[in-house]
Amino acid sequence: MKQAGILLGPSFLGINSTLFRTVFPGKQASLLQILGNLSVAIFAFTLTMRMDIISTLRGAKRCWQFGVISSFTSYIAIETLISLHKPIGKVNNSDAINILTTVITISSVISVTHALQELNLFTSELGQIAMSSSMISEIMQYVAISLQFQSLKDQEIFGFVIGLPAFMLLSIFVIRPTMKMIVQRTPLGQPLKEIYVVMILMGALVTAAIGEHFGAPIGLGPMMYGLVMPNGPPLATTITEKSEVMLNNFFMPFFYTHIGMKTNFKLLIKNWKAVIQFQCVLFVAFLIKVVACVLIAPTNNIRPKHGMALGLILSMKGLLELIICSRLRIVQTIDDQVFSQMVLFVVLMASICAPLIKVLYKHHPRVLKSPGIHEGQVRMIQNTPENTEFNIVSCLYNDGNVHSMIALLEACNPCQESPMRVHAIHLVELSGKFAPILIPVNNKNIKSLSINYPNTNAIFHAFENFSNNSSGPVTILSYVNVAPYNSMHEAVCNLVDDNSVPFLIIPFHENDQSLGTLTAPFIHDLNTNFLATVRCTVGILVDKYSRICMSISKLCFDVGIFFIGGIDDREALTMGIRMLERSNIKISLLRFVMNENANSSNRQGQMLTEYKKETEIMLDESLVDEFKGKKYKNDNVFYHEVVVEDCIQLMEAILRVTDKNYDLVMVGKRHNIGDLTDKEMSNFMDHAEQLGIIGDMLTSIEFCNGVVPVLVFQCGDQNVKQIEGLASS
């Protein structure tokens, strides 16, 4: 959009003066400036309104060096170079040079947040560190800029020193409590009333005028006004939904057009030597900031590569820098040449930094190095000792998933020898705020959380009741994870790693019909992200009619395990062996054995060594023998073996198993059943890529009319290899 504004200015369209005057008559210049100022005020307000100032400042405690040291070293370098070479156009006094130097070296919260939003990084770990660092940098330098503006205008400093602090106190002790009262009066789950939305947006314009009156840049007042707003639903969510489209598609183009009309690159061509010198000075300051972040990174347990990406993010320039330079031009402190050079620098920074950041932080890995986490270790149910605590992460999209999930957890047989620890995570789409959160839910904060996330309250109490009434010892750790769907899995995967969890359960996206056609695709993609990245066994629970919760209390809970072979099937069988200790559960193992000749011919195209084939067969036989051994001690154990010639007979045999009234069927996702793969079969099956070929068959209407709950297992061993390969590349 910045480039489009420049194209409309005198640098390109203005070459033809007649055309330029026709498109932009003189009377429109003031209108563009007014609309540009309105867009700046609303943009600064809506951007900062979505920030969580408390958590951002709390995170700044551990990464303040990036915001302070990198900016300070860059400031010293550019001050020295400018004083020695003076490669700059007309500047009326030294204070203006100080302001320009500060603008170049500052890491603006608004510019950094906007850049993170464009790069889809503001919910990542690196994005949160960048926001915290820029917050510290801007707090230290904003006062200096505003004080320098006062000296430029030759006004009394008293009004600034008294006025802005008074406005801050008014915002904290009057405006914020008023906004909280409005939120409390809004019914749970309902949007804000239209009258409140209009009043709040008008308040952003009023605060811009107040800040301007006290000599601050026009964005400072709305920025402070937005920071005191309660972020998240319903206030920030409603305002964002009402204003975002109008702001991005109507107001902001006016601002960039106004900037472009004042940018004249023809002036730079006339003084190209001075331009090159000045841009070199700016580039040196940019390099020093990046190098400083790289050197600071190891002291904060951050990889140097990610330190470089952080330095690039903190060097991004945007709206705030354009606002300040435009203000300096209006008060005739800098001329059009200097202004055009600063616009050129902003455009160059965006063009250079964005591609480099995408390369350095391509796969959104963890930034902080954690020596305690055994990266590459495969956590599986098979590797979990029977006499230790069984850790499970259970994800829920809404309260409609609760009953099925609790019934499955109860079937997993918590007992005194192996108590269960369940991390129940309510996944909520991020809206009306920037900072994603993963916070524990307890009796102290559930009341405040229920205001913004009413379903969390119901989920929390349901799992508390499960813990109190379970047949065995169950410890519940409840969380709410608020993030965009495309990055929601990252915080959950980090929690899985930090707690060495072997089993993650996620509901299938078609379980809840109330999700609708808009939300279900996002949850489908989220489940795909879980399967691709998490380093433990994943279980996808398909229970479209909530039958499992109605069956778990029966005298006999019938579980069927379809076993073909492979690591995923072994995970399903291991879970079945664990369930056997529960008195009302009956386990039936249906093992499908492929004919030796057909099996060998079907596997010719697979890139498995003979040694690995033999190892897989040995592991399968060992676990099946263990299950058979349980048959002599438990009357609820049944074993059936079916020999098939090829994969076609295998599918036919599975579909013939309709006489069993199973309450739950468990199966692995990936199998060695010939040349057919999940990806190839996705053209013929609806959900083969997520559930596998067999899992998709078992959830279809062709198998028991599609009413039997199915739990599909995928081991995380392949994910570890993929992630290690990405990290090394």
Buried (B, 14 or more C-beta within 10 A) or exposed (E): EBEEBBEBBBBBBBEEEEEBEEEBEEEEEEEBBEBBBBBBBBBBBBBBBBBBBEBBBEBBEEBBBBBBBBBBBBBBBBBEBBEEEEBBBEBBEEBBBBBBBBBBBBBBBBBBBBBBBEBBBBBBBBBBBBBBBBBBBBEBBBBEBBBBBBBBEEEEEEEBBEBBEEBEEBBEEEBBEEBBEBBEEBEEEEBBBEEBBEEBBEBBBEBBEBBBEBBBBBBBBBBBBBBBBBBBBBBBBBBBBBBEEEBBEEBBBBBBBBBBBBBBBEBBEEBEEBBEBBBEBBBBBBBBBBBBBBBBBEEBEBBEBBBBBBBBBBBBBBBBBBBBBBBBBEEEBBBBBBBBBBBBBBBBBBEBBBEBBEEBBEEBBBBBBEEEBEBEEBBBBBEBEEEEEBBBBBBBBBBBBBBBBBBBBBBBBBBEEBBBBBBBBBBBBBBBBBBBBBEEBEEEEBEEBBBBBBBBBBBBEBBBEBBEEBEBBBEBBBBBBBBBBBBBBBBBBBBBBEBBBBBBBBBBBBBBEEBEEEBBEBBBBBBBBBBBBBBBBBBBBBBBEBBBBEBBEEEEBBBBBBBBBBBBBBBBBBBBBBBBBBEBBBBBBBBBBBBEEBBEEBBEEEEEEEEEBEEBEEBBEEBBEEBEEBBEEBEBBBBEEBEBEBBEBBBEBBBEBEEBEBBBBBBBBBBBBBEBBBEEBBEEBEBBBBBBBBBBBBBBEEBBEBEBBBBBBBBBBBBBEBBEEEBEE
